[in-house]
């Protein structure tokens, strides 16, 4: 007995000692900053939500990844301070294009360097785009580069010769990009991850051009060309980047570093913010918005965001195959009430599909709340007061706010149109599977734009597009999208896109609901953080003011 | 004894094989794949990725391929952490869960056993009802309530501990492992208290205790020397699996305090259909549970001569 007790005590003690020793190992210095210290040392403490899956721009897919990659990799051009439709020089210090914007030449600045000291050359861009277009690499966004002449053929193996693709290094400093058609929005597009350059040496050190998942993105291996370089990456915890002395515009970088924390849970983000562990959260949970607006309006920011929330309609279902029915479903939704009573984050009731803020493209005002007209349309379609209307299911991924919106719409359709729908939630991947395999009647959906042009919202509705998922197809719509891609004059091009969107809304294969906003908490000490519809902040402009003390 | 232990360890192999096989085929049945996203990649891209990771082969070939890697302790690449292998994910996340779990274990044990003994000795008095009602509360209060409350009180109001992250803060005295460990530990402490009380009451009613009392053995000696040895047996049986559970991490606690442990990898791998990571963590947890069940059996045998064979 005594030996057992001794054994157990010994275990206890050694366990405690070991735990103590572990505590000592953790280096706390550079993470442990009060807000005041962080302000003084100019270290931005920020969370971008969940853990990034990769920091390889050509394998990245999400907004989370992009917001971290942006600190380290700079594209041909970079986001401007206040306006997402304007750009500032990045790796290119100047650029020109032909009359219809189908051939561009970017001049890579002579002083642009990678963090290992190599100059950034036009060849690096060619290498990067070749990697993106190498099918065996499996880049999810490879399609983005198909606007390069010959890119699709190369990707699909119709040619093995990359010289046939419309990207050429004329010399070390001149990059010529030839596109399949006029692309006035190219400058916005080239800021997307899929168009960012990578350092060929960094890639090839760990494998071939098409090797996925190598360690080149880890601290110590990552070769950057942006304002910051990676110092450490602790998965699910924090990624630290520090000032890149070799960055061409280093003199104008204000911060000394950024700590990107991976905090997925919105309540934890909120507590970390209140405890002074963060300058900025990624989002605010819906239920906390009223509190912050009332008590701390100086801490909450609600910015417009380039996204639309809508329901896809499976138009191969009987009744939903009738445009009048689909229009009726749209007109019977009181979007104002949903935004005001359920969401409460200043979202805008959608009147068209493409959200506002797309440069010169005015959003369409097509659908509004008009229950009388909705009833009339439904009667014309053969379902007066919903009589004989099939019972459909609204299908959504499991989330409280999706359910609340679905319940509200269920109620509105019942009251205004007399039709019954049931609700069904599914786990995320199952939901995606159901939607992609067209196993649904009505499916919750959302779309976030990738760049500043309506085409990022409209091209997905062409016949056979992988993201269409409604069975909707309209030859005239397809023709207009195609025509837009061949129209050189920017204004005429937008007009063609407007016509296309008009057809889309008239035929209504979707029920549009609202346009997104992005609500987050921001310490007043953060300077130059302006509302940007894509949320892409050029970190070199961000500054921290010392004299502000955290308010809480 | 050693023969028994060796035998049990050998049983580990068929047990893990069954777990692996069942999990492997279950992951194949579940709808949705690792590369689906709100923004669909083209079918060509998905096909490329499936080919890259060998997911285009027939399922039995995938299974055999996986099996042959597992026997070499290679659990394959993670699809979620694109630059890490499953082995690397477990190697970085497990030590964190292990630290939190170990501390939680001690907290649970010390608080639970003390409360249980106090309650048993003071049967049906205030000092029975008080700790037992707190224990009941502890069992009923889920970690997703207790965690945020503790974070609020000790993190935000008293400023004693960080509310998020695995980096110690110089301006708060407590290490980031303390709050998660307390949250986890209190839950287990409540169970242990109830088990201890039951076990102790059983023993305290037995004849040999009455004999000891009649012989004039001091009360503290009766409790600590005679009663506790038998009274703790049910607790010991509970400790094995619960220690395995504690050190394998808790999704909820890790999310509430944002600590990068293994519990969240396990749950998230399922959400992400990260097949290799699902299998790796399931196997790892399976092995832990079998091993710590064995440990608790051994300790029980040492405490109770009857179960020694």
Interface residues (C-beta under 8 A of the other chain):
Chain A: X1 X4 X8 X12 X15 X16 X18 X19 X22 X23 X26 X28 X29 X31 X32 X34 X51 X53 X54 X56 X59 X61 X135 X136 X137 X138 X139 X140 X141 X142 X143 X155 X156 X212 X213 X214 X215 X216 X217 X218 X234 X235 X236 X237 X238 X261 X262 X263 X264 X265 X267 X268 X269 X271 X272 X274 X275 X277 X427 X428 X429 X430 X432 X433 X434 X436 X446 X447 X466 X467 X469
Chain B: X30 X31 X32 X33 X35 X36 X37 X38 X39 X40 X41 X42 X43 X44 X45 X48 X49 X52 X77 X80 X81 X82 X83 X84 X89 X92 X93 X95 X99 X102 X103 X106 X148 X151 X152 X155 X156 X159 X162 X163 X164 X165 X166 X167 X168 X169 X170 X171 X175 X177 X229 X255 X256 X257 X258 X259 X260 X264 X271 X272 X273 X299 X302 X303
